[in-house]
Amino acid sequence: MRLALLLTSSLAACSTGPDLWDGTTSRHDVAGYRFKVVQNGVQASAFRVNVMARPGPGVYQAGLTAIEQASGCAVDRSSVSGDVAMMSADLIC
């Protein structure tokens, strides 16, 4: 039973959100943070891929800047969601 619970939990952790893996992927370094940015149409997500004990408050702006660099579009600030490891936003192109 424990094994079944462990396997189910592991698979649930694999969810990446709506159709992100179908998009264009790039890597960007911004303000000491490294991001993998995935863009799919007018939506994009920035995943922070460098390890640090306590990311500073600038990590959010750095993630949004990485999204703008990757997409060439502006981020719709009212659509931003996420945390210090992953940010998602709609794009204004």
C-alpha positions in Angstrom: 0.0 0.0 0.0 2.8 2.4 0.8 4.5 1.7 -2.5 1.3 2.5 -4.4 1.0 5.8 -2.5 4.6 6.6 -3.2 4.2 5.9 -6.9 1.0 7.9 -7.1 2.6 10.9 -5.3 5.7 10.7 -7.6 3.5 10.8 -10.8 1.4 13.7 -9.4 4.6 15.7 -9.0 5.3 15.4 -12.7 2.6 17.8 -13.7 4.0 20.8 -15.6 0.9 22.8 -16.2 -1.1 23.3 -19.4 0.8 22.3 -22.5 4.1 23.8 -21.4 6.3 21.1 -23.0 4.9 21.8 -26.4 6.4 25.3 -26.4 9.7 26.9 -27.3 12.4 26.5 -24.6 15.4 28.7 -23.9 17.7 29.5 -21.0 18.4 33.0 -19.6 20.7 34.4 -16.9 19.2 37.5 -15.2 20.6 39.3 -12.1 22.4 36.2 -10.8 19.5 33.8 -11.4 19.3 31.2 -14.1 16.0 30.4 -15.7 14.6 27.9 -18.2 11.8 29.7 -20.0 9.0 27.8 -21.9 6.8 29.8 -24.2 3.6 28.4 -25.8 1.8 31.0 -27.8 0.8 34.0 -25.6 1.7 32.2 -22.3 5.1 31.6 -20.8 6.7 30.2 -17.7 10.1 30.8 -16.2 11.6 28.0 -14.0 14.5 29.0 -11.8 17.1 26.3 -12.3 20.0 27.4 -10.1 20.2 26.3 -6.4 20.3 28.9 -3.7 19.4 28.9 0.0 17.2 32.0 0.0 16.4 33.7 -3.3 16.1 37.4 -2.8 13.0 39.6 -3.5 14.5 40.4 -7.0 13.9 36.8 -8.2 10.3 37.7 -9.3 11.4 40.6 -11.5 14.3 38.5 -12.8 11.9 35.7 -13.8 9.6 38.2 -15.6 12.6 39.8 -17.4 13.7 36.3 -18.5 10.2 35.7 -19.9 10.4 39.0 -21.8 13.9 38.3 -23.1 12.8 34.9 -24.3 9.5 35.9 -26.0 10.3 39.4 -27.2 6.9 40.4 -25.7 5.8 42.3 -22.7 4.4 40.4 -19.6 0.8 41.1 -18.7 1.5 42.0 -15.0 -2.1 41.2 -14.0 -1.7 37.6 -15.1 1.5 36.8 -13.2 1.4 33.8 -10.8 4.0 31.5 -9.2 6.7 31.6 -6.5 10.5 31.9 -6.2 11.0 28.7 -8.3 8.5 29.2 -11.1 6.6 32.1 -12.6 3.9 32.0 -15.3 2.4 34.9 -17.2 0.4 35.9 -20.2 2.2 37.8 -22.9 1.3 41.0 -24.7 2.8 40.7 -28.2 
